[in-house]
Amino acid sequence: MPDQPRVIALVATRFRADLLRRLLHSLASQTIRPLAAVVCDNGPDIATAEAAKQSSLPCELLSPGKNLGFGGGLASAGRHALEKFPALTHFLLVDDDAVLASQDLEKLLTSAREHSAGCVAPFLIDAAGKLQEVPEPVSWPLARAFRAAGQDLQKARSLTPKGYPLAWCIGPCLLVDQGTWLRAGPPRSDMLAFGDDVEFSLRLSAASPAWAEPSVTVTHAPPSTSHLPLSTDNAHYKKFGMLLQNLAFTCVASPRPRHLPLYLPGNVRRFLRTFGSNPANLLEVSRRLLLGFFGRPAGSAL
């Protein structure tokens, strides 16, 4: 059929073969199955290569030999997909720690068609079924209502059961049509992680109508890091700093940042509550914000 969607899944992963296997199994079980997955192995990692090889879903494995980050990995996977599958209609961007129910892709495609949307994002839930994240709405009052709903999935859904125009979203799952991808450009290769998904989805929503679909709840189940003491975890400290820098960059660089600047003060307060309001941390916050505001995203490796 000429109107049959042809979807290619894009995944960037690094040393998380078990999670990748789980994701690929969920993609292979879709009622409308992707034609293939293009997996960028940011390791490289023998176990990752084996997971891709053993999947019942056809996989194209890219091994750049270094960590390109999420943005760079997805950009590389997207370029490969366009070369190998030029007739593709959609990209499905998925994190390796996401799990899709069998009808999720079909529902996302239906939503994209019904709302003439260039990209569609689902609600995210945790492994226990609690609401984890909703796509950020264009409407600021609706965004505040979602914050008040907390982790109550049913309450959040009741606010707008048929969906709503989205401004941006985080990256565990996002359906994008080929035309919107080409107009917006791929994810940035100079953003290693932490805020790169927000920047990319803002470009997508500026390039074409973007929609949030409450009927689809994708499980985002990363490995637990609850054992780490946040105030002394150097990796977490650097990740949070990179997030601040990338959000500041996106506020000034995005073609349509919407109300993203309103979230910067809250993120700064959260950083200082987590790590302490001492002079060194105040200096780190200032440094990160200034770098972002002056047009430099955080792209260095951890």
Contacts in CASP RR format, 6 or more apart in sequence:
PFRMAT RR
TARGET T0000
AUTHOR 0000-0000-0000
METHOD contacts of the structure
MODEL  1
MPDQPRVIALVATRFRADLLRRLLHSLASQTIRPLAAVVCDNGPDIATAE
AAKQSSLPCELLSPGKNLGFGGGLASAGRHALEKFPALTHFLLVDDDAVL
ASQDLEKLLTSAREHSAGCVAPFLIDAAGKLQEVPEPVSWPLARAFRAAG
QDLQKARSLTPKGYPLAWCIGPCLLVDQGTWLRAGPPRSDMLAFGDDVEF
SLRLSAASPAWAEPSVTVTHAPPSTSHLPLSTDNAHYKKFGMLLQNLAFT
CVASPRPRHLPLYLPGNVRRFLRTFGSNPANLLEVSRRLLLGFFGRPAGS
AL
5 32 0 8 1.000
5 89 0 8 1.000
5 90 0 8 1.000
5 109 0 8 1.000
6 35 0 8 1.000
6 85 0 8 1.000
6 87 0 8 1.000
6 88 0 8 1.000
6 89 0 8 1.000
6 90 0 8 1.000
7 32 0 8 1.000
7 34 0 8 1.000
7 35 0 8 1.000
7 88 0 8 1.000
7 89 0 8 1.000
7 90 0 8 1.000
7 91 0 8 1.000
7 92 0 8 1.000
7 105 0 8 1.000
7 109 0 8 1.000
7 175 0 8 1.000
8 34 0 8 1.000
8 35 0 8 1.000
8 36 0 8 1.000
8 37 0 8 1.000
8 38 0 8 1.000
8 78 0 8 1.000
8 81 0 8 1.000
8 85 0 8 1.000
8 88 0 8 1.000
8 90 0 8 1.000
8 91 0 8 1.000
8 92 0 8 1.000
9 27 0 8 1.000
9 34 0 8 1.000
9 36 0 8 1.000
9 37 0 8 1.000
9 38 0 8 1.000
9 57 0 8 1.000
9 91 0 8 1.000
9 92 0 8 1.000
9 93 0 8 1.000
9 94 0 8 1.000
10 37 0 8 1.000
10 38 0 8 1.000
10 40 0 8 1.000
10 74 0 8 1.000
10 77 0 8 1.000
10 78 0 8 1.000
10 81 0 8 1.000
10 91 0 8 1.000
10 92 0 8 1.000
10 93 0 8 1.000
10 94 0 8 1.000
11 20 0 8 1.000
11 23 0 8 1.000
11 37 0 8 1.000
11 38 0 8 1.000
11 39 0 8 1.000
11 40 0 8 1.000
11 77 0 8 1.000
11 94 0 8 1.000
11 95 0 8 1.000
11 96 0 8 1.000
12 39 0 8 1.000
12 40 0 8 1.000
12 42 0 8 1.000
12 68 0 8 1.000
12 69 0 8 1.000
12 70 0 8 1.000
12 71 0 8 1.000
12 72 0 8 1.000
12 73 0 8 1.000
12 74 0 8 1.000
12 77 0 8 1.000
12 96 0 8 1.000
13 19 0 8 1.000
13 20 0 8 1.000
13 39 0 8 1.000
13 40 0 8 1.000
13 41 0 8 1.000
13 42 0 8 1.000
13 48 0 8 1.000
13 96 0 8 1.000
14 41 0 8 1.000
14 42 0 8 1.000
14 43 0 8 1.000
14 45 0 8 1.000
14 48 0 8 1.000
14 67 0 8 1.000
14 69 0 8 1.000
15 43 0 8 1.000
15 45 0 8 1.000
15 47 0 8 1.000
15 48 0 8 1.000
16 48 0 8 1.000
16 96 0 8 1.000
16 97 0 8 1.000
16 223 0 8 1.000
17 45 0 8 1.000
17 47 0 8 1.000
17 48 0 8 1.000
17 50 0 8 1.000
17 51 0 8 1.000
18 51 0 8 1.000
19 96 0 8 1.000
19 97 0 8 1.000
19 222 0 8 1.000
19 223 0 8 1.000
20 39 0 8 1.000
20 48 0 8 1.000
20 51 0 8 1.000
20 52 0 8 1.000
20 96 0 8 1.000
21 51 0 8 1.000
21 54 0 8 1.000
21 55 0 8 1.000
22 99 0 8 1.000
23 94 0 8 1.000
23 95 0 8 1.000
23 96 0 8 1.000
23 97 0 8 1.000
23 98 0 8 1.000
23 99 0 8 1.000
23 100 0 8 1.000
24 37 0 8 1.000
24 51 0 8 1.000
24 52 0 8 1.000
24 55 0 8 1.000
24 56 0 8 1.000
24 57 0 8 1.000
24 59 0 8 1.000
25 55 0 8 1.000
25 56 0 8 1.000
26 98 0 8 1.000
26 99 0 8 1.000
26 100 0 8 1.000
26 101 0 8 1.000
26 102 0 8 1.000
27 33 0 8 1.000
27 34 0 8 1.000
27 37 0 8 1.000
27 57 0 8 1.000
27 92 0 8 1.000
27 94 0 8 1.000
27 100 0 8 1.000
27 105 0 8 1.000
28 55 0 8 1.000
28 56 0 8 1.000
28 57 0 8 1.000
29 102 0 8 1.000
30 100 0 8 1.000
30 102 0 8 1.000
30 103 0 8 1.000
30 104 0 8 1.000
30 105 0 8 1.000
30 106 0 8 1.000
31 102 0 8 1.000
31 103 0 8 1.000
31 105 0 8 1.000
31 106 0 8 1.000
32 105 0 8 1.000
32 106 0 8 1.000
32 109 0 8 1.000
33 57 0 8 1.000
33 105 0 8 1.000
34 57 0 8 1.000
34 92 0 8 1.000
34 105 0 8 1.000
35 58 0 8 1.000
35 85 0 8 1.000
35 88 0 8 1.000
36 57 0 8 1.000
36 58 0 8 1.000
36 59 0 8 1.000
36 60 0 8 1.000
36 84 0 8 1.000
36 85 0 8 1.000
37 52 0 8 1.000
37 55 0 8 1.000
37 57 0 8 1.000
37 58 0 8 1.000
37 59 0 8 1.000
37 60 0 8 1.000
38 59 0 8 1.000
38 60 0 8 1.000
38 62 0 8 1.000
38 77 0 8 1.000
38 78 0 8 1.000
38 80 0 8 1.000
38 81 0 8 1.000
38 84 0 8 1.000
39 48 0 8 1.000
39 52 0 8 1.000
39 59 0 8 1.000
39 60 0 8 1.000
39 61 0 8 1.000
39 62 0 8 1.000
39 77 0 8 1.000
40 62 0 8 1.000
40 64 0 8 1.000
40 68 0 8 1.000
40 72 0 8 1.000
40 73 0 8 1.000
40 74 0 8 1.000
40 76 0 8 1.000
40 77 0 8 1.000
41 48 0 8 1.000
41 49 0 8 1.000
41 52 0 8 1.000
41 61 0 8 1.000
41 62 0 8 1.000
41 63 0 8 1.000
41 64 0 8 1.000
42 64 0 8 1.000
42 66 0 8 1.000
42 67 0 8 1.000
42 68 0 8 1.000
42 69 0 8 1.000
42 73 0 8 1.000
43 63 0 8 1.000
43 65 0 8 1.000
43 66 0 8 1.000
43 67 0 8 1.000
44 63 0 8 1.000
44 65 0 8 1.000
48 61 0 8 1.000
49 61 0 8 1.000
49 63 0 8 1.000
52 59 0 8 1.000
52 61 0 8 1.000
53 59 0 8 1.000
53 61 0 8 1.000
60 80 0 8 1.000
60 81 0 8 1.000
60 84 0 8 1.000
62 73 0 8 1.000
62 76 0 8 1.000
62 77 0 8 1.000
62 80 0 8 1.000
64 73 0 8 1.000
64 76 0 8 1.000
67 192 0 8 1.000
67 301 0 8 1.000
68 75 0 8 1.000
68 76 0 8 1.000
68 189 0 8 1.000
69 192 0 8 1.000
69 193 0 8 1.000
70 95 0 8 1.000
70 187 0 8 1.000
70 191 0 8 1.000
70 192 0 8 1.000
70 193 0 8 1.000
70 196 0 8 1.000
70 197 0 8 1.000
71 186 0 8 1.000
71 187 0 8 1.000
71 188 0 8 1.000
71 189 0 8 1.000
71 191 0 8 1.000
71 192 0 8 1.000
71 193 0 8 1.000
71 196 0 8 1.000
71 200 0 8 1.000
72 186 0 8 1.000
72 187 0 8 1.000
72 188 0 8 1.000
72 189 0 8 1.000
73 187 0 8 1.000
73 189 0 8 1.000
74 93 0 8 1.000
74 186 0 8 1.000
74 187 0 8 1.000
75 186 0 8 1.000
75 187 0 8 1.000
75 188 0 8 1.000
75 189 0 8 1.000
76 189 0 8 1.000
78 91 0 8 1.000
78 181 0 8 1.000
78 186 0 8 1.000
79 186 0 8 1.000
81 88 0 8 1.000
81 91 0 8 1.000
82 88 0 8 1.000
82 178 0 8 1.000
88 178 0 8 1.000
89 177 0 8 1.000
89 178 0 8 1.000
90 109 0 8 1.000
90 112 0 8 1.000
90 175 0 8 1.000
90 176 0 8 1.000
90 177 0 8 1.000
90 178 0 8 1.000
91 175 0 8 1.000
91 176 0 8 1.000
91 177 0 8 1.000
91 178 0 8 1.000
91 181 0 8 1.000
92 105 0 8 1.000
92 108 0 8 1.000
92 173 0 8 1.000
92 174 0 8 1.000
92 175 0 8 1.000
92 176 0 8 1.000
93 171 0 8 1.000
93 173 0 8 1.000
93 174 0 8 1.000
93 175 0 8 1.000
93 176 0 8 1.000
94 100 0 8 1.000
94 172 0 8 1.000
94 173 0 8 1.000
95 171 0 8 1.000
95 172 0 8 1.000
95 173 0 8 1.000
95 220 0 8 1.000
97 172 0 8 1.000
97 220 0 8 1.000
97 221 0 8 1.000
97 222 0 8 1.000
97 223 0 8 1.000
98 172 0 8 1.000
98 173 0 8 1.000
98 218 0 8 1.000
98 219 0 8 1.000
98 220 0 8 1.000
98 221 0 8 1.000
99 218 0 8 1.000
99 219 0 8 1.000
99 220 0 8 1.000
99 221 0 8 1.000
100 173 0 8 1.000
100 218 0 8 1.000
100 219 0 8 1.000
101 217 0 8 1.000
101 218 0 8 1.000
101 219 0 8 1.000
104 122 0 8 1.000
104 173 0 8 1.000
104 216 0 8 1.000
104 218 0 8 1.000
105 175 0 8 1.000
107 213 0 8 1.000
107 215 0 8 1.000
107 216 0 8 1.000
108 120 0 8 1.000
108 122 0 8 1.000
108 175 0 8 1.000
108 213 0 8 1.000
108 216 0 8 1.000
109 175 0 8 1.000
111 117 0 8 1.000
111 120 0 8 1.000
111 211 0 8 1.000
111 213 0 8 1.000
111 215 0 8 1.000
111 216 0 8 1.000
112 118 0 8 1.000
112 119 0 8 1.000
112 120 0 8 1.000
112 175 0 8 1.000
112 177 0 8 1.000
112 211 0 8 1.000
115 209 0 8 1.000
115 211 0 8 1.000
116 209 0 8 1.000
117 208 0 8 1.000
117 209 0 8 1.000
117 210 0 8 1.000
117 211 0 8 1.000
118 176 0 8 1.000
118 177 0 8 1.000
118 179 0 8 1.000
118 180 0 8 1.000
118 204 0 8 1.000
118 207 0 8 1.000
118 208 0 8 1.000
118 209 0 8 1.000
118 210 0 8 1.000
118 211 0 8 1.000
119 174 0 8 1.000
119 175 0 8 1.000
119 176 0 8 1.000
119 177 0 8 1.000
119 180 0 8 1.000
119 201 0 8 1.000
119 204 0 8 1.000
119 205 0 8 1.000
119 208 0 8 1.000
119 210 0 8 1.000
119 211 0 8 1.000
120 174 0 8 1.000
120 175 0 8 1.000
120 210 0 8 1.000
120 211 0 8 1.000
120 212 0 8 1.000
120 213 0 8 1.000
121 135 0 8 1.000
121 166 0 8 1.000
121 169 0 8 1.000
121 173 0 8 1.000
121 174 0 8 1.000
121 175 0 8 1.000
121 201 0 8 1.000
121 210 0 8 1.000
121 211 0 8 1.000
121 212 0 8 1.000
121 213 0 8 1.000
122 135 0 8 1.000
122 173 0 8 1.000
122 212 0 8 1.000
122 213 0 8 1.000
122 216 0 8 1.000
122 217 0 8 1.000
122 218 0 8 1.000
123 131 0 8 1.000
123 133 0 8 1.000
123 134 0 8 1.000
123 135 0 8 1.000
123 153 0 8 1.000
123 156 0 8 1.000
123 157 0 8 1.000
123 212 0 8 1.000
123 213 0 8 1.000
123 214 0 8 1.000
123 216 0 8 1.000
123 217 0 8 1.000
123 218 0 8 1.000
124 131 0 8 1.000
124 132 0 8 1.000
124 133 0 8 1.000
124 134 0 8 1.000
124 170 0 8 1.000
124 172 0 8 1.000
124 173 0 8 1.000
124 217 0 8 1.000
124 218 0 8 1.000
124 219 0 8 1.000
124 220 0 8 1.000
125 131 0 8 1.000
125 132 0 8 1.000
125 153 0 8 1.000
125 217 0 8 1.000
125 218 0 8 1.000
125 219 0 8 1.000
125 220 0 8 1.000
126 132 0 8 1.000
126 219 0 8 1.000
126 220 0 8 1.000
126 221 0 8 1.000
127 219 0 8 1.000
127 221 0 8 1.000
129 153 0 8 1.000
129 217 0 8 1.000
129 219 0 8 1.000
130 151 0 8 1.000
130 153 0 8 1.000
131 149 0 8 1.000
131 150 0 8 1.000
131 151 0 8 1.000
131 152 0 8 1.000
131 153 0 8 1.000
131 156 0 8 1.000
132 151 0 8 1.000
132 220 0 8 1.000
133 169 0 8 1.000
133 170 0 8 1.000
133 220 0 8 1.000
134 146 0 8 1.000
134 156 0 8 1.000
134 212 0 8 1.000
134 214 0 8 1.000
135 166 0 8 1.000
135 167 0 8 1.000
135 168 0 8 1.000
135 169 0 8 1.000
135 212 0 8 1.000
136 143 0 8 1.000
136 166 0 8 1.000
136 167 0 8 1.000
136 168 0 8 1.000
136 169 0 8 1.000
136 258 0 8 1.000
137 143 0 8 1.000
137 146 0 8 1.000
137 160 0 8 1.000
137 164 0 8 1.000
137 165 0 8 1.000
137 166 0 8 1.000
137 167 0 8 1.000
137 212 0 8 1.000
138 164 0 8 1.000
138 165 0 8 1.000
138 166 0 8 1.000
138 167 0 8 1.000
138 205 0 8 1.000
138 258 0 8 1.000
139 164 0 8 1.000
139 165 0 8 1.000
140 259 0 8 1.000
140 262 0 8 1.000
142 159 0 8 1.000
142 160 0 8 1.000
142 164 0 8 1.000
143 259 0 8 1.000
145 159 0 8 1.000
146 156 0 8 1.000
146 159 0 8 1.000
149 155 0 8 1.000
149 156 0 8 1.000
149 159 0 8 1.000
150 156 0 8 1.000
153 217 0 8 1.000
156 214 0 8 1.000
157 214 0 8 1.000
160 214 0 8 1.000
161 214 0 8 1.000
162 214 0 8 1.000
163 211 0 8 1.000
163 212 0 8 1.000
163 213 0 8 1.000
163 214 0 8 1.000
164 211 0 8 1.000
164 212 0 8 1.000
165 205 0 8 1.000
165 209 0 8 1.000
165 210 0 8 1.000
165 211 0 8 1.000
165 212 0 8 1.000
166 201 0 8 1.000
166 205 0 8 1.000
166 210 0 8 1.000
166 211 0 8 1.000
166 212 0 8 1.000
167 202 0 8 1.000
167 205 0 8 1.000
167 210 0 8 1.000
167 256 0 8 1.000
167 258 0 8 1.000
167 259 0 8 1.000
167 260 0 8 1.000
168 198 0 8 1.000
168 201 0 8 1.000
168 202 0 8 1.000
168 205 0 8 1.000
168 258 0 8 1.000
168 260 0 8 1.000
169 197 0 8 1.000
169 198 0 8 1.000
169 201 0 8 1.000
169 212 0 8 1.000
170 195 0 8 1.000
170 197 0 8 1.000
170 198 0 8 1.000
170 201 0 8 1.000
171 197 0 8 1.000
171 201 0 8 1.000
172 218 0 8 1.000
172 220 0 8 1.000
173 218 0 8 1.000
173 220 0 8 1.000
174 197 0 8 1.000
174 201 0 8 1.000
174 204 0 8 1.000
176 204 0 8 1.000
177 208 0 8 1.000
179 208 0 8 1.000
180 204 0 8 1.000
180 207 0 8 1.000
180 208 0 8 1.000
181 204 0 8 1.000
183 207 0 8 1.000
183 208 0 8 1.000
184 200 0 8 1.000
184 203 0 8 1.000
184 204 0 8 1.000
184 206 0 8 1.000
184 207 0 8 1.000
184 208 0 8 1.000
185 203 0 8 1.000
186 200 0 8 1.000
187 196 0 8 1.000
187 197 0 8 1.000
187 200 0 8 1.000
188 196 0 8 1.000
188 199 0 8 1.000
188 200 0 8 1.000
188 297 0 8 1.000
190 297 0 8 1.000
190 299 0 8 1.000
191 199 0 8 1.000
191 246 0 8 1.000
191 297 0 8 1.000
191 298 0 8 1.000
191 299 0 8 1.000
192 242 0 8 1.000
192 298 0 8 1.000
192 299 0 8 1.000
192 300 0 8 1.000
192 301 0 8 1.000
192 302 0 8 1.000
193 239 0 8 1.000
193 242 0 8 1.000
194 239 0 8 1.000
194 240 0 8 1.000
194 241 0 8 1.000
194 242 0 8 1.000
194 243 0 8 1.000
194 246 0 8 1.000
194 298 0 8 1.000
195 243 0 8 1.000
195 246 0 8 1.000
195 247 0 8 1.000
195 250 0 8 1.000
196 246 0 8 1.000
196 297 0 8 1.000
198 246 0 8 1.000
198 247 0 8 1.000
198 250 0 8 1.000
198 260 0 8 1.000
199 246 0 8 1.000
199 249 0 8 1.000
199 250 0 8 1.000
199 253 0 8 1.000
199 254 0 8 1.000
199 297 0 8 1.000
201 210 0 8 1.000
202 250 0 8 1.000
202 254 0 8 1.000
202 255 0 8 1.000
202 256 0 8 1.000
202 257 0 8 1.000
202 258 0 8 1.000
202 260 0 8 1.000
203 254 0 8 1.000
203 255 0 8 1.000
204 210 0 8 1.000
205 256 0 8 1.000
206 254 0 8 1.000
206 255 0 8 1.000
206 256 0 8 1.000
225 236 0 8 1.000
228 236 0 8 1.000
230 236 0 8 1.000
230 274 0 8 1.000
230 275 0 8 1.000
231 274 0 8 1.000
231 275 0 8 1.000
231 276 0 8 1.000
235 302 0 8 1.000
237 275 0 8 1.000
238 302 0 8 1.000
239 302 0 8 1.000
240 271 0 8 1.000
240 274 0 8 1.000
240 275 0 8 1.000
241 271 0 8 1.000
241 284 0 8 1.000
241 285 0 8 1.000
241 288 0 8 1.000
241 298 0 8 1.000
242 288 0 8 1.000
242 298 0 8 1.000
242 299 0 8 1.000
243 267 0 8 1.000
243 298 0 8 1.000
244 264 0 8 1.000
244 267 0 8 1.000
244 268 0 8 1.000
244 271 0 8 1.000
244 285 0 8 1.000
244 288 0 8 1.000
244 289 0 8 1.000
245 288 0 8 1.000
245 289 0 8 1.000
245 291 0 8 1.000
245 292 0 8 1.000
245 296 0 8 1.000
245 297 0 8 1.000
245 298 0 8 1.000
246 292 0 8 1.000
246 297 0 8 1.000
246 298 0 8 1.000
247 260 0 8 1.000
247 263 0 8 1.000
247 264 0 8 1.000
247 267 0 8 1.000
248 264 0 8 1.000
248 288 0 8 1.000
248 289 0 8 1.000
248 290 0 8 1.000
248 291 0 8 1.000
248 292 0 8 1.000
248 293 0 8 1.000
249 291 0 8 1.000
249 292 0 8 1.000
249 293 0 8 1.000
249 295 0 8 1.000
249 296 0 8 1.000
249 297 0 8 1.000
249 298 0 8 1.000
250 257 0 8 1.000
250 260 0 8 1.000
251 257 0 8 1.000
251 260 0 8 1.000
251 261 0 8 1.000
251 264 0 8 1.000
251 293 0 8 1.000
252 292 0 8 1.000
252 293 0 8 1.000
252 295 0 8 1.000
253 295 0 8 1.000
254 260 0 8 1.000
264 289 0 8 1.000
268 285 0 8 1.000
268 289 0 8 1.000
271 281 0 8 1.000
271 285 0 8 1.000
272 281 0 8 1.000
272 282 0 8 1.000
272 285 0 8 1.000
275 281 0 8 1.000
288 298 0 8 1.000
291 298 0 8 1.000
292 298 0 8 1.000
END
